[in-house]
Amino acid sequence: MIVPQPCARCGNEIPAERIEALPETMVCVACSKEMGGEFTVVTSAEKTSKEGSLKKNYGGYSARKIRKPIKPKGSE
Ligand SMILES: [Zn+2]
């Protein structure tokens, strides 16, 4: 069972449906919009072979989600 949590930014309750859809969330929908999204996605190329190696590089890209700092509403 999902328990609604208070928003880390404004203190309003985050609806259970939002937590269910996005378990990592710490802010409500309104705050997420005001912040321009709760997370920043950073992609970086992965190096798997050494320089000069004859091995083919099968490296791909890795994406990391970084949570933006959450400041209390009104202090920004
Ligand atoms: Zn909020």
N, CA, C, O and the ligand as a Tripos MOL2 file, in Angstrom:
@<TRIPOS>MOLECULE
protein
  305   303    77     0     0
PROTEIN
NO_CHARGES

@<TRIPOS>ATOM
      1 N           0.8460   -1.2010    0.0000 N.3       1 MET1
      2 CA          0.0000    0.0000    0.0000 C.3       1 MET1
      3 C           0.8800    1.2480    0.0000 C.2       1 MET1
      4 O           1.8930    1.3150    0.6960 O.2       1 MET1
      5 N           0.4710    2.2260   -0.7900 N.am      2 ILE2
      6 CA          1.2440    3.4570   -0.9040 C.3       2 ILE2
      7 C           0.6610    4.5290    0.0020 C.2       2 ILE2
      8 O          -0.5320    4.8310   -0.0280 O.2       2 ILE2
      9 N           1.5430    5.0820    0.7980 N.am      3 VAL3
     10 CA          1.1260    6.1270    1.7260 C.3       3 VAL3
     11 C           1.5150    7.4820    1.1390 C.2       3 VAL3
     12 O           2.6720    7.6760    0.7680 O.2       3 VAL3
     13 N           0.5820    8.4150    1.0460 N.am      4 PRO4
     14 CA          0.9370    9.7460    0.5480 C.3       4 PRO4
     15 C           1.9920   10.3950    1.4300 C.2       4 PRO4
     16 O           1.9530   10.2730    2.6540 O.2       4 PRO4
     17 N           2.9420   11.0920    0.7940 N.am      5 GLN5
     18 CA          4.0210   11.7390    1.5420 C.3       5 GLN5
     19 C           3.9360   13.2470    1.3820 C.2       5 GLN5
     20 O           3.3890   13.7390    0.3950 O.2       5 GLN5
     21 N           4.4710   13.9750    2.3390 N.am      6 PRO6
     22 CA          4.5100   15.4220    2.1660 C.3       6 PRO6
     23 C           5.5770   15.8220    1.1600 C.2       6 PRO6
     24 O           6.6390   15.2030    1.0910 O.2       6 PRO6
     25 N           5.2940   16.8510    0.3870 N.am      7 CYS7
     26 CA          6.2390   17.3700   -0.5960 C.3       7 CYS7
     27 C           7.4310   17.9840    0.1270 C.2       7 CYS7
     28 O           7.2620   18.7050    1.1100 O.2       7 CYS7
     29 N           8.6540   17.6920   -0.3690 N.am      8 ALA8
     30 CA          9.8750   18.1950    0.2710 C.3       8 ALA8
     31 C          10.0430   19.6960    0.0660 C.2       8 ALA8
     32 O          10.8660   20.3300    0.7270 O.2       8 ALA8
     33 N           9.2720   20.2560   -0.8410 N.am      9 ARG9
     34 CA          9.4510   21.6740   -1.1590 C.3       9 ARG9
     35 C           8.3610   22.5490   -0.5530 C.2       9 ARG9
     36 O           8.6620   23.5670    0.0690 O.2       9 ARG9
     37 N           7.1040   22.1660   -0.7270 N.am     10 CYS10
     38 CA          6.0210   23.0290   -0.2390 C.3      10 CYS10
     39 C           5.2540   22.4220    0.9240 C.2      10 CYS10
     40 O           4.4800   23.1160    1.5830 O.2      10 CYS10
     41 N           5.4560   21.1430    1.1830 N.am     11 GLY11
     42 CA          4.7960   20.5170    2.3170 C.3      11 GLY11
     43 C           3.4180   19.9620    2.0230 C.2      11 GLY11
     44 O           2.8160   19.3010    2.8690 O.2      11 GLY11
     45 N           2.9140   20.2290    0.8210 N.am     12 ASN12
     46 CA          1.6250   19.6440    0.4450 C.3      12 ASN12
     47 C           1.7760   18.1460    0.2580 C.2      12 ASN12
     48 O           2.8730   17.6350    0.0360 O.2      12 ASN12
     49 N           0.6640   17.4650    0.3520 N.am     13 GLU13
     50 CA          0.7150   16.0220    0.2190 C.3      13 GLU13
     51 C           0.9370   15.6320   -1.2440 C.2      13 GLU13
     52 O           0.2920   16.1670   -2.1450 O.2      13 GLU13
     53 N           1.8510   14.6990   -1.4640 N.am     14 ILE14
     54 CA          2.0390   14.1440   -2.8080 C.3      14 ILE14
     55 C           1.0150   13.0290   -2.9620 C.2      14 ILE14
     56 O           0.9900   12.1060   -2.1480 O.2      14 ILE14
     57 N           0.1740   13.0920   -3.9780 N.am     15 PRO15
     58 CA         -0.8460   12.0550   -4.1410 C.3      15 PRO15
     59 C          -0.2290   10.6760   -4.3130 C.2      15 PRO15
     60 O           0.8320   10.5270   -4.9200 O.2      15 PRO15
     61 N          -0.9050    9.6740   -3.7730 N.am     16 ALA16
     62 CA         -0.4050    8.2950   -3.8570 C.3      16 ALA16
     63 C          -0.2120    7.8570   -5.2960 C.2      16 ALA16
     64 O           0.6800    7.0620   -5.5890 O.2      16 ALA16
     65 N          -1.0490    8.3740   -6.2060 N.am     17 GLU17
     66 CA         -0.9360    7.9780   -7.6150 C.3      17 GLU17
     67 C           0.4030    8.4360   -8.1940 C.2      17 GLU17
     68 O           1.0180    7.7420   -9.0030 O.2      17 GLU17
     69 N           0.8340    9.6140   -7.7650 N.am     18 ARG18
     70 CA          2.1310   10.1200   -8.2570 C.3      18 ARG18
     71 C           3.2780    9.2730   -7.7090 C.2      18 ARG18
     72 O           4.2150    8.9480   -8.4390 O.2      18 ARG18
     73 N           3.2080    8.9220   -6.4550 N.am     19 ILE19
     74 CA          4.2600    8.1060   -5.8470 C.3      19 ILE19
     75 C           4.2990    6.7270   -6.4960 C.2      19 ILE19
     76 O           5.3590    6.1290   -6.6830 O.2      19 ILE19
     77 N           3.1100    6.2460   -6.8320 N.am     20 GLU20
     78 CA          3.0370    4.9400   -7.4740 C.3      20 GLU20
     79 C           3.7010    4.9930   -8.8540 C.2      20 GLU20
     80 O           4.4120    4.0690   -9.2490 O.2      20 GLU20
     81 N           3.4570    6.0880   -9.5760 N.am     21 ALA21
     82 CA          4.0130    6.2310  -10.9230 C.3      21 ALA21
     83 C           5.4950    6.5760  -10.8860 C.2      21 ALA21
     84 O           6.2500    6.1920  -11.7790 O.2      21 ALA21
     85 N           5.9070    7.2940   -9.8620 N.am     22 LEU22
     86 CA          7.2870    7.7780   -9.7700 C.3      22 LEU22
     87 C           7.7520    7.6280   -8.3240 C.2      22 LEU22
     88 O           7.7570    8.5950   -7.5620 O.2      22 LEU22
     89 N           8.1480    6.3890   -7.9480 N.am     23 PRO23
     90 CA          8.4620    6.1100   -6.5350 C.3      23 PRO23
     91 C           9.6000    6.9620   -5.9600 C.2      23 PRO23
     92 O           9.6950    7.1430   -4.7460 O.2      23 PRO23
     93 N          10.4630    7.4830   -6.8430 N.am     24 GLU24
     94 CA         11.6080    8.2630   -6.3420 C.3      24 GLU24
     95 C          11.2350    9.7070   -6.0180 C.2      24 GLU24
     96 O          12.0350   10.4500   -5.4510 O.2      24 GLU24
     97 N          10.0450   10.0890   -6.3730 N.am     25 THR25
     98 CA          9.7190   11.5000   -6.2480 C.3      25 THR25
     99 C           9.6790   11.9820   -4.8060 C.2      25 THR25
    100 O           9.2990   11.2480   -3.8930 O.2      25 THR25
    101 N          10.0800   13.2320   -4.6270 N.am     26 MET26
    102 CA         10.0320   13.8330   -3.2950 C.3      26 MET26
    103 C           9.2360   15.1230   -3.2960 C.2      26 MET26
    104 O           9.0410   15.7460   -2.2520 O.2      26 MET26
    105 N           8.7760   15.5230   -4.4770 N.am     27 VAL27
    106 CA          8.0110   16.7650   -4.5670 C.3      27 VAL27
    107 C           6.6810   16.5170   -5.2750 C.2      27 VAL27
    108 O           6.5170   15.5290   -5.9910 O.2      27 VAL27
    109 N           5.7380   17.4310   -5.0630 N.am     28 CYS28
    110 CA          4.4310   17.3040   -5.6940 C.3      28 CYS28
    111 C           4.4980   17.7410   -7.1540 C.2      28 CYS28
    112 O           5.5220   18.2460   -7.6150 O.2      28 CYS28
    113 N           3.4170   17.5440   -7.8620 N.am     29 VAL29
    114 CA          3.3780   17.8580   -9.2930 C.3      29 VAL29
    115 C           3.6580   19.3400   -9.5340 C.2      29 VAL29
    116 O           4.4490   19.6840  -10.4120 O.2      29 VAL29
    117 N           3.0270   20.2060   -8.7740 N.am     30 ALA30
    118 CA          3.1900   21.6470   -8.9690 C.3      30 ALA30
    119 C           4.6480   22.0640   -8.7840 C.2      30 ALA30
    120 O           5.1780   22.8410   -9.5780 O.2      30 ALA30
    121 N           5.2950   21.5500   -7.7400 N.am     31 CYS31
    122 CA          6.6930   21.9100   -7.4840 C.3      31 CYS31
    123 C           7.6090   21.3530   -8.5640 C.2      31 CYS31
    124 O           8.5560   22.0140   -8.9880 O.2      31 CYS31
    125 N           7.3210   20.1370   -9.0030 N.am     32 SER32
    126 CA          8.1300   19.5380  -10.0590 C.3      32 SER32
    127 C           8.0850   20.4090  -11.3080 C.2      32 SER32
    128 O           9.1000   20.6030  -11.9760 O.2      32 SER32
    129 N           6.8900   20.9350  -11.6190 N.am     33 LYS33
    130 CA          6.7430   21.8150  -12.7770 C.3      33 LYS33
    131 C           7.5080   23.1140  -12.5690 C.2      33 LYS33
    132 O           8.1780   23.6020  -13.4790 O.2      33 LYS33
    133 N           7.4050   23.6680  -11.3720 N.am     34 GLU34
    134 CA          8.0850   24.9310  -11.0930 C.3      34 GLU34
    135 C           9.6050   24.7790  -11.1460 C.2      34 GLU34
    136 O          10.3210   25.7100  -11.5130 O.2      34 GLU34
    137 N          10.0800   23.6040  -10.7780 N.am     35 MET35
    138 CA         11.5240   23.3480  -10.8150 C.3      35 MET35
    139 C          11.9970   22.9910  -12.2180 C.2      35 MET35
    140 O          13.1980   22.8840  -12.4650 O.2      35 MET35
    141 N          11.0510   22.8060  -13.1340 N.am     36 GLY36
    142 CA         11.4180   22.3590  -14.4770 C.3      36 GLY36
    143 C          11.7980   20.8900  -14.4780 C.2      36 GLY36
    144 O          12.6530   20.4580  -15.2520 O.2      36 GLY36
    145 N          11.1680   20.1390  -13.6190 N.am     37 GLY37
    146 CA         11.4680   18.7100  -13.5150 C.3      37 GLY37
    147 C          12.3130   18.4450  -12.2890 C.2      37 GLY37
    148 O          13.1830   19.2380  -11.9270 O.2      37 GLY37
    149 N          12.0460   17.3280  -11.6620 N.am     38 GLU38
    150 CA         12.7560   17.0070  -10.4140 C.3      38 GLU38
    151 C          14.1610   16.4770  -10.6830 C.2      38 GLU38
    152 O          15.0570   16.6210   -9.8510 O.2      38 GLU38
    153 N          14.3450   15.8650  -11.8440 N.am     39 PHE39
    154 CA         15.6290   15.2230  -12.1320 C.3      39 PHE39
    155 C          16.2950   15.8280  -13.3600 C.2      39 PHE39
    156 O          15.6240   16.3250  -14.2650 O.2      39 PHE39
    157 N          17.5880   15.7810  -13.3780 N.am     40 THR40
    158 CA         18.3670   16.0990  -14.5650 C.3      40 THR40
    159 C          18.9630   14.7930  -15.0580 C.2      40 THR40
    160 O          19.5620   14.0490  -14.2830 O.2      40 THR40
    161 N          18.8030   14.5130  -16.3350 N.am     41 VAL41
    162 CA         19.3710   13.2830  -16.8790 C.3      41 VAL41
    163 C          20.6950   13.6060  -17.5630 C.2      41 VAL41
    164 O          20.7500   14.4130  -18.4910 O.2      41 VAL41
    165 N          21.7500   12.9680  -17.0940 N.am     42 VAL42
    166 CA         23.0830   13.1880  -17.6520 C.3      42 VAL42
    167 C          23.4980   11.9290  -18.3860 C.2      42 VAL42
    168 O          23.5050   10.8370  -17.8180 O.2      42 VAL42
    169 N          23.8460   12.0910  -19.6590 N.am     43 THR43
    170 CA         24.3200   10.9270  -20.4080 C.3      43 THR43
    171 C          25.8170   11.0620  -20.6480 C.2      43 THR43
    172 O          26.3200   12.1560  -20.9000 O.2      43 THR43
    173 N          26.5080    9.9590  -20.5700 N.am     44 SER44
    174 CA         27.9360    9.9980  -20.8440 C.3      44 SER44
    175 C          28.3390    8.7580  -21.6320 C.2      44 SER44
    176 O          27.7970    7.6720  -21.4280 O.2      44 SER44
    177 N          29.2970    8.9370  -22.5310 N.am     45 ALA45
    178 CA         29.7620    7.8230  -23.3440 C.3      45 ALA45
    179 C          30.6300    6.9070  -22.4910 C.2      45 ALA45
    180 O          31.4270    7.3600  -21.6690 O.2      45 ALA45
    181 N          30.4570    5.6310  -22.7050 N.am     46 GLU46
    182 CA         31.2540    4.6680  -21.9510 C.3      46 GLU46
    183 C          32.4220    4.1940  -22.8010 C.2      46 GLU46
    184 O          32.2410    3.7730  -23.9430 O.2      46 GLU46
    185 N          33.6020    4.2650  -22.2450 N.am     47 LYS47
    186 CA         34.7860    3.7590  -22.9490 C.3      47 LYS47
    187 C          35.0340    2.3410  -22.4930 C.2      47 LYS47
    188 O          35.1800    2.0710  -21.3010 O.2      47 LYS47
    189 N          35.0780    1.4460  -23.4480 N.am     48 THR48
    190 CA         35.3010    0.0540  -23.0580 C.3      48 THR48
    191 C          36.6100   -0.4920  -23.6060 C.2      48 THR48
    192 O          37.0930   -1.5230  -23.1390 O.2      48 THR48
    193 N          37.1890    0.1860  -24.5920 N.am     49 SER49
    194 CA         38.4510   -0.3390  -25.1160 C.3      49 SER49
    195 C          39.5690    0.6860  -24.9360 C.2      49 SER49
    196 O          39.3400    1.8940  -24.8900 O.2      49 SER49
    197 N          40.7640    0.1630  -24.8400 N.am     50 LYS50
    198 CA         41.9110    1.0390  -24.6640 C.3      50 LYS50
    199 C          42.3050    1.6790  -25.9850 C.2      50 LYS50
    200 O          41.9750    1.1770  -27.0600 O.2      50 LYS50
    201 N          42.9970    2.7640  -25.8890 N.am     51 GLU51
    202 CA         43.4820    3.4500  -27.0820 C.3      51 GLU51
    203 C          44.4250    2.5290  -27.8470 C.2      51 GLU51
    204 O          45.3170    1.9210  -27.2550 O.2      51 GLU51
    205 N          44.2320    2.4220  -29.1670 N.am     52 GLY52
    206 CA         45.1080    1.5800  -29.9680 C.3      52 GLY52
    207 C          44.6960    0.1200  -29.9780 C.2      52 GLY52
    208 O          45.2930   -0.6860  -30.6920 O.2      52 GLY52
    209 N          43.7240   -0.2190  -29.2250 N.am     53 SER53
    210 CA         43.2830   -1.6030  -29.1810 C.3      53 SER53
    211 C          42.5580   -1.9850  -30.4660 C.2      53 SER53
    212 O          41.8460   -1.1710  -31.0540 O.2      53 SER53
    213 N          42.7450   -3.2250  -30.8940 N.am     54 LEU54
    214 CA         42.0530   -3.6820  -32.0970 C.3      54 LEU54
    215 C          40.6390   -4.1520  -31.7770 C.2      54 LEU54
    216 O          39.8150   -4.3850  -32.6610 O.2      54 LEU54
    217 N          40.4060   -4.2760  -30.5350 N.am     55 LYS55
    218 CA         39.0670   -4.6720  -30.1130 C.3      55 LYS55
    219 C          38.0540   -3.6100  -30.5080 C.2      55 LYS55
    220 O          38.3010   -2.4080  -30.4120 O.2      55 LYS55
    221 N          36.9480   -4.0830  -30.9400 N.am     56 LYS56
    222 CA         35.8970   -3.1290  -31.2730 C.3      56 LYS56
    223 C          35.2860   -2.5640  -29.9950 C.2      56 LYS56
    224 O          35.1450   -3.2330  -28.9710 O.2      56 LYS56
    225 N          34.9500   -1.3430  -30.1190 N.am     57 ASN57
    226 CA         34.3530   -0.6740  -28.9730 C.3      57 ASN57
    227 C          32.8410   -0.8480  -28.9940 C.2      57 ASN57
    228 O          32.1430   -0.3200  -29.8600 O.2      57 ASN57
    229 N          32.3760   -1.5790  -28.0480 N.am     58 TYR58
    230 CA         30.9330   -1.7920  -27.9570 C.3      58 TYR58
    231 C          30.2950   -0.8960  -26.9080 C.2      58 TYR58
    232 O          29.1610   -1.0920  -26.4720 O.2      58 TYR58
    233 N          31.0600    0.0630  -26.5410 N.am     59 GLY59
    234 CA         30.5580    0.9520  -25.4960 C.3      59 GLY59
    235 C          29.3330    1.7100  -25.9260 C.2      59 GLY59
    236 O          29.1760    2.0540  -27.0970 O.2      59 GLY59
    237 N          28.5020    1.9570  -25.0140 N.am     60 GLY60
    238 CA         27.2960    2.7120  -25.3180 C.3      60 GLY60
    239 C          27.2470    3.9710  -24.4880 C.2      60 GLY60
    240 O          28.2690    4.5470  -24.1160 O.2      60 GLY60
    241 N          26.0850    4.3570  -24.2260 N.am     61 TYR61
    242 CA         25.9010    5.5390  -23.4020 C.3      61 TYR61
    243 C          25.1950    5.1400  -22.1230 C.2      61 TYR61
    244 O          24.2990    4.2960  -22.1110 O.2      61 TYR61
    245 N          25.6190    5.7620  -21.0730 N.am     62 SER62
    246 CA         24.9230    5.5110  -19.8250 C.3      62 SER62
    247 C          24.2050    6.7900  -19.4130 C.2      62 SER62
    248 O          24.7180    7.8970  -19.5730 O.2      62 SER62
    249 N          23.0530    6.6090  -18.8990 N.am     63 ALA63
    250 CA         22.2700    7.7580  -18.4530 C.3      63 ALA63
    251 C          22.1280    7.7020  -16.9400 C.2      63 ALA63
    252 O          21.8030    6.6660  -16.3590 O.2      63 ALA63
    253 N          22.3770    8.8280  -16.3340 N.am     64 ARG64
    254 CA         22.2170    8.9050  -14.8840 C.3      64 ARG64
    255 C          21.1900    9.9770  -14.5750 C.2      64 ARG64
    256 O          21.1840   11.0550  -15.1700 O.2      64 ARG64
    257 N          20.3420    9.6600  -13.6500 N.am     65 LYS65
    258 CA         19.3630   10.6440  -13.2120 C.3      65 LYS65
    259 C          19.8930   11.3120  -11.9640 C.2      65 LYS65
    260 O          20.2070   10.6480  -10.9770 O.2      65 LYS65
    261 N          19.9890   12.6210  -12.0120 N.am     66 ILE66
    262 CA         20.4790   13.3430  -10.8480 C.3      66 ILE66
    263 C          19.3420   14.1970  -10.3010 C.2      66 ILE66
    264 O          18.7110   14.9700  -11.0220 O.2      66 ILE66
    265 N          19.1080   14.0350   -9.0260 N.am     67 ARG67
    266 CA         18.0420   14.8150   -8.4060 C.3      67 ARG67
    267 C          18.4970   16.2660   -8.2410 C.2      67 ARG67
    268 O          19.5900   16.5320   -7.7430 O.2      67 ARG67
    269 N          17.6580   17.1790   -8.6580 N.am     68 LYS68
    270 CA         17.9890   18.5840   -8.4570 C.3      68 LYS68
    271 C          17.8540   18.9300   -6.9820 C.2      68 LYS68
    272 O          17.0500   18.3310   -6.2680 O.2      68 LYS68
    273 N          18.6410   19.8940   -6.5290 N.am     69 PRO69
    274 CA         18.4920   20.2840   -5.1270 C.3      69 PRO69
    275 C          17.0920   20.8370   -4.8850 C.2      69 PRO69
    276 O          16.5720   21.6220   -5.6780 O.2      69 PRO69
    277 N          16.5110   20.4240   -3.8070 N.am     70 ILE70
    278 CA         15.1670   20.8920   -3.4830 C.3      70 ILE70
    279 C          15.2560   21.9730   -2.4310 C.2      70 ILE70
    280 O          15.6910   21.7260   -1.3070 O.2      70 ILE70
    281 N          14.8480   23.1590   -2.7970 N.am     71 LYS71
    282 CA         14.8440   24.2540   -1.8440 C.3      71 LYS71
    283 C          13.4130   24.5080   -1.3950 C.2      71 LYS71
    284 O          12.4780   24.3800   -2.1860 O.2      71 LYS71
    285 N          13.2420   24.8610   -0.1510 N.am     72 PRO72
    286 CA         11.8830   25.1490    0.3010 C.3      72 PRO72
    287 C          11.2600   26.2570   -0.5510 C.2      72 PRO72
    288 O          11.9270   27.2150   -0.9400 O.2      72 PRO72
    289 N           9.9960   26.1020   -0.8210 N.am     73 LYS73
    290 CA          9.3020   27.0780   -1.6530 C.3      73 LYS73
    291 C           9.4170   28.4790   -1.0340 C.2      73 LYS73
    292 O           9.2520   28.6560    0.1730 O.2      73 LYS73
    293 N           9.7050   29.4670   -1.8900 N.am     74 GLY74
    294 CA          9.7820   30.8370   -1.4100 C.3      74 GLY74
    295 C          11.1980   31.2920   -1.1150 C.2      74 GLY74
    296 O          11.4390   32.4890   -0.9560 O.2      74 GLY74
    297 N          12.1580   30.3460   -1.0360 N.am     75 SER75
    298 CA         13.5320   30.7220   -0.7050 C.3      75 SER75
    299 C          14.4170   30.7240   -1.9420 C.2      75 SER75
    300 O          15.6410   30.7890   -1.8320 O.2      75 SER75
    301 N          13.8040   30.6540   -3.1200 N.am     76 GLU76
    302 CA         14.6080   30.5910   -4.3310 C.3      76 GLU76
    303 C          14.8160   31.9680   -4.9190 C.2      76 GLU76
    304 O          15.4750   32.1060   -5.9490 O.2      76 GLU76
    305 ZN          5.1800   20.8300   -3.5800 Zn       77 ZN77
@<TRIPOS>BOND
     1     1     2 1
     2     2     3 1
     3     3     4 2
     4     3     5 am
     5     5     6 1
     6     6     7 1
     7     7     8 2
     8     7     9 am
     9     9    10 1
    10    10    11 1
    11    11    12 2
    12    11    13 am
    13    13    14 1
    14    14    15 1
    15    15    16 2
    16    15    17 am
    17    17    18 1
    18    18    19 1
    19    19    20 2
    20    19    21 am
    21    21    22 1
    22    22    23 1
    23    23    24 2
    24    23    25 am
    25    25    26 1
    26    26    27 1
    27    27    28 2
    28    27    29 am
    29    29    30 1
    30    30    31 1
    31    31    32 2
    32    31    33 am
    33    33    34 1
    34    34    35 1
    35    35    36 2
    36    35    37 am
    37    37    38 1
    38    38    39 1
    39    39    40 2
    40    39    41 am
    41    41    42 1
    42    42    43 1
    43    43    44 2
    44    43    45 am
    45    45    46 1
    46    46    47 1
    47    47    48 2
    48    47    49 am
    49    49    50 1
    50    50    51 1
    51    51    52 2
    52    51    53 am
    53    53    54 1
    54    54    55 1
    55    55    56 2
    56    55    57 am
    57    57    58 1
    58    58    59 1
    59    59    60 2
    60    59    61 am
    61    61    62 1
    62    62    63 1
    63    63    64 2
    64    63    65 am
    65    65    66 1
    66    66    67 1
    67    67    68 2
    68    67    69 am
    69    69    70 1
    70    70    71 1
    71    71    72 2
    72    71    73 am
    73    73    74 1
    74    74    75 1
    75    75    76 2
    76    75    77 am
    77    77    78 1
    78    78    79 1
    79    79    80 2
    80    79    81 am
    81    81    82 1
    82    82    83 1
    83    83    84 2
    84    83    85 am
    85    85    86 1
    86    86    87 1
    87    87    88 2
    88    87    89 am
    89    89    90 1
    90    90    91 1
    91    91    92 2
    92    91    93 am
    93    93    94 1
    94    94    95 1
    95    95    96 2
    96    95    97 am
    97    97    98 1
    98    98    99 1
    99    99   100 2
   100    99   101 am
   101   101   102 1
   102   102   103 1
   103   103   104 2
   104   103   105 am
   105   105   106 1
   106   106   107 1
   107   107   108 2
   108   107   109 am
   109   109   110 1
   110   110   111 1
   111   111   112 2
   112   111   113 am
   113   113   114 1
   114   114   115 1
   115   115   116 2
   116   115   117 am
   117   117   118 1
   118   118   119 1
   119   119   120 2
   120   119   121 am
   121   121   122 1
   122   122   123 1
   123   123   124 2
   124   123   125 am
   125   125   126 1
   126   126   127 1
   127   127   128 2
   128   127   129 am
   129   129   130 1
   130   130   131 1
   131   131   132 2
   132   131   133 am
   133   133   134 1
   134   134   135 1
   135   135   136 2
   136   135   137 am
   137   137   138 1
   138   138   139 1
   139   139   140 2
   140   139   141 am
   141   141   142 1
   142   142   143 1
   143   143   144 2
   144   143   145 am
   145   145   146 1
   146   146   147 1
   147   147   148 2
   148   147   149 am
   149   149   150 1
   150   150   151 1
   151   151   152 2
   152   151   153 am
   153   153   154 1
   154   154   155 1
   155   155   156 2
   156   155   157 am
   157   157   158 1
   158   158   159 1
   159   159   160 2
   160   159   161 am
   161   161   162 1
   162   162   163 1
   163   163   164 2
   164   163   165 am
   165   165   166 1
   166   166   167 1
   167   167   168 2
   168   167   169 am
   169   169   170 1
   170   170   171 1
   171   171   172 2
   172   171   173 am
   173   173   174 1
   174   174   175 1
   175   175   176 2
   176   175   177 am
   177   177   178 1
   178   178   179 1
   179   179   180 2
   180   179   181 am
   181   181   182 1
   182   182   183 1
   183   183   184 2
   184   183   185 am
   185   185   186 1
   186   186   187 1
   187   187   188 2
   188   187   189 am
   189   189   190 1
   190   190   191 1
   191   191   192 2
   192   191   193 am
   193   193   194 1
   194   194   195 1
   195   195   196 2
   196   195   197 am
   197   197   198 1
   198   198   199 1
   199   199   200 2
   200   199   201 am
   201   201   202 1
   202   202   203 1
   203   203   204 2
   204   203   205 am
   205   205   206 1
   206   206   207 1
   207   207   208 2
   208   207   209 am
   209   209   210 1
   210   210   211 1
   211   211   212 2
   212   211   213 am
   213   213   214 1
   214   214   215 1
   215   215   216 2
   216   215   217 am
   217   217   218 1
   218   218   219 1
   219   219   220 2
   220   219   221 am
   221   221   222 1
   222   222   223 1
   223   223   224 2
   224   223   225 am
   225   225   226 1
   226   226   227 1
   227   227   228 2
   228   227   229 am
   229   229   230 1
   230   230   231 1
   231   231   232 2
   232   231   233 am
   233   233   234 1
   234   234   235 1
   235   235   236 2
   236   235   237 am
   237   237   238 1
   238   238   239 1
   239   239   240 2
   240   239   241 am
   241   241   242 1
   242   242   243 1
   243   243   244 2
   244   243   245 am
   245   245   246 1
   246   246   247 1
   247   247   248 2
   248   247   249 am
   249   249   250 1
   250   250   251 1
   251   251   252 2
   252   251   253 am
   253   253   254 1
   254   254   255 1
   255   255   256 2
   256   255   257 am
   257   257   258 1
   258   258   259 1
   259   259   260 2
   260   259   261 am
   261   261   262 1
   262   262   263 1
   263   263   264 2
   264   263   265 am
   265   265   266 1
   266   266   267 1
   267   267   268 2
   268   267   269 am
   269   269   270 1
   270   270   271 1
   271   271   272 2
   272   271   273 am
   273   273   274 1
   274   274   275 1
   275   275   276 2
   276   275   277 am
   277   277   278 1
   278   278   279 1
   279   279   280 2
   280   279   281 am
   281   281   282 1
   282   282   283 1
   283   283   284 2
   284   283   285 am
   285   285   286 1
   286   286   287 1
   287   287   288 2
   288   287   289 am
   289   289   290 1
   290   290   291 1
   291   291   292 2
   292   291   293 am
   293   293   294 1
   294   294   295 1
   295   295   296 2
   296   295   297 am
   297   297   298 1
   298   298   299 1
   299   299   300 2
   300   299   301 am
   301   301   302 1
   302   302   303 1
   303   303   304 2
@<TRIPOS>SUBSTRUCTURE
     1 MET1         2 RESIDUE 1 A MET
     2 ILE2         6 RESIDUE 1 A ILE
     3 VAL3        10 RESIDUE 1 A VAL
     4 PRO4        14 RESIDUE 1 A PRO
     5 GLN5        18 RESIDUE 1 A GLN
     6 PRO6        22 RESIDUE 1 A PRO
     7 CYS7        26 RESIDUE 1 A CYS
     8 ALA8        30 RESIDUE 1 A ALA
     9 ARG9        34 RESIDUE 1 A ARG
    10 CYS10       38 RESIDUE 1 A CYS
    11 GLY11       42 RESIDUE 1 A GLY
    12 ASN12       46 RESIDUE 1 A ASN
    13 GLU13       50 RESIDUE 1 A GLU
    14 ILE14       54 RESIDUE 1 A ILE
    15 PRO15       58 RESIDUE 1 A PRO
    16 ALA16       62 RESIDUE 1 A ALA
    17 GLU17       66 RESIDUE 1 A GLU
    18 ARG18       70 RESIDUE 1 A ARG
    19 ILE19       74 RESIDUE 1 A ILE
    20 GLU20       78 RESIDUE 1 A GLU
    21 ALA21       82 RESIDUE 1 A ALA
    22 LEU22       86 RESIDUE 1 A LEU
    23 PRO23       90 RESIDUE 1 A PRO
    24 GLU24       94 RESIDUE 1 A GLU
    25 THR25       98 RESIDUE 1 A THR
    26 MET26      102 RESIDUE 1 A MET
    27 VAL27      106 RESIDUE 1 A VAL
    28 CYS28      110 RESIDUE 1 A CYS
    29 VAL29      114 RESIDUE 1 A VAL
    30 ALA30      118 RESIDUE 1 A ALA
    31 CYS31      122 RESIDUE 1 A CYS
    32 SER32      126 RESIDUE 1 A SER
    33 LYS33      130 RESIDUE 1 A LYS
    34 GLU34      134 RESIDUE 1 A GLU
    35 MET35      138 RESIDUE 1 A MET
    36 GLY36      142 RESIDUE 1 A GLY
    37 GLY37      146 RESIDUE 1 A GLY
    38 GLU38      150 RESIDUE 1 A GLU
    39 PHE39      154 RESIDUE 1 A PHE
    40 THR40      158 RESIDUE 1 A THR
    41 VAL41      162 RESIDUE 1 A VAL
    42 VAL42      166 RESIDUE 1 A VAL
    43 THR43      170 RESIDUE 1 A THR
    44 SER44      174 RESIDUE 1 A SER
    45 ALA45      178 RESIDUE 1 A ALA
    46 GLU46      182 RESIDUE 1 A GLU
    47 LYS47      186 RESIDUE 1 A LYS
    48 THR48      190 RESIDUE 1 A THR
    49 SER49      194 RESIDUE 1 A SER
    50 LYS50      198 RESIDUE 1 A LYS
    51 GLU51      202 RESIDUE 1 A GLU
    52 GLY52      206 RESIDUE 1 A GLY
    53 SER53      210 RESIDUE 1 A SER
    54 LEU54      214 RESIDUE 1 A LEU
    55 LYS55      218 RESIDUE 1 A LYS
    56 LYS56      222 RESIDUE 1 A LYS
    57 ASN57      226 RESIDUE 1 A ASN
    58 TYR58      230 RESIDUE 1 A TYR
    59 GLY59      234 RESIDUE 1 A GLY
    60 GLY60      238 RESIDUE 1 A GLY
    61 TYR61      242 RESIDUE 1 A TYR
    62 SER62      246 RESIDUE 1 A SER
    63 ALA63      250 RESIDUE 1 A ALA
    64 ARG64      254 RESIDUE 1 A ARG
    65 LYS65      258 RESIDUE 1 A LYS
    66 ILE66      262 RESIDUE 1 A ILE
    67 ARG67      266 RESIDUE 1 A ARG
    68 LYS68      270 RESIDUE 1 A LYS
    69 PRO69      274 RESIDUE 1 A PRO
    70 ILE70      278 RESIDUE 1 A ILE
    71 LYS71      282 RESIDUE 1 A LYS
    72 PRO72      286 RESIDUE 1 A PRO
    73 LYS73      290 RESIDUE 1 A LYS
    74 GLY74      294 RESIDUE 1 A GLY
    75 SER75      298 RESIDUE 1 A SER
    76 GLU76      302 RESIDUE 1 A GLU
    77 ZN77       305 GROUP 0 **** ****
